[in-house]
Amino acid sequence: MQTTAGNCTFQEDQRRNNDAKINEMIGKVAKNFSSVTVVDASKAICDQGICSVGDGVNSIYYHDDNHLTNKGSDLVVSKILQQGKF
């Protein structure tokens, strides 16, 4: 069950600080395997430096500070499909 998100946002830099180690590992993989396409999935939820925890109406994007809800995952997959080379 998802509850109303309201108008909650946070700075993208805050999210990126949490992802630094993960991004470092992804960078190493991409460097060693030229067939890997890296997609910045945060662009599905963050815009112009501000990230939303929900759509402000009836969907939230995060279960907690590190796990997406189904709606958040749908947004990220959509961004991956748009930017990926499949």
C-alpha positions, 0 to 999 in steps of 0.5 A, a space after each residue: 500500500 502506498 500513501 500520499 507523498 505530499 510535496 517532499 523533496 531533497 537535494 540531489 547531492 544528498 542522494 549522490 553522497 549515499 551512492 558514491 561507493 556504488 557509483 565507484 563500483 559501477 565505474 570500474 565495471 564500465 571501464 573493464 567492459 566496453 559493452 556495458 552502458 551506464 545510465 544515470 537512473 536518478 534522472 528519473 526522480 531528480 530534476 535540476 538538482 532536486 529529487 522528489 520522494 513522490 509525485 505529490 499526489 498519491 505515489 511515493 518513490 522510496 520505501 526507505 532511503 535506499 529502496 524504491 517502491 514499485 512506482 519509483 522502480 517503474 520510473 527508473 526502468 523507463 529511464 533505463 529503457 530510454 537511454 540504453 542501447 538494446 
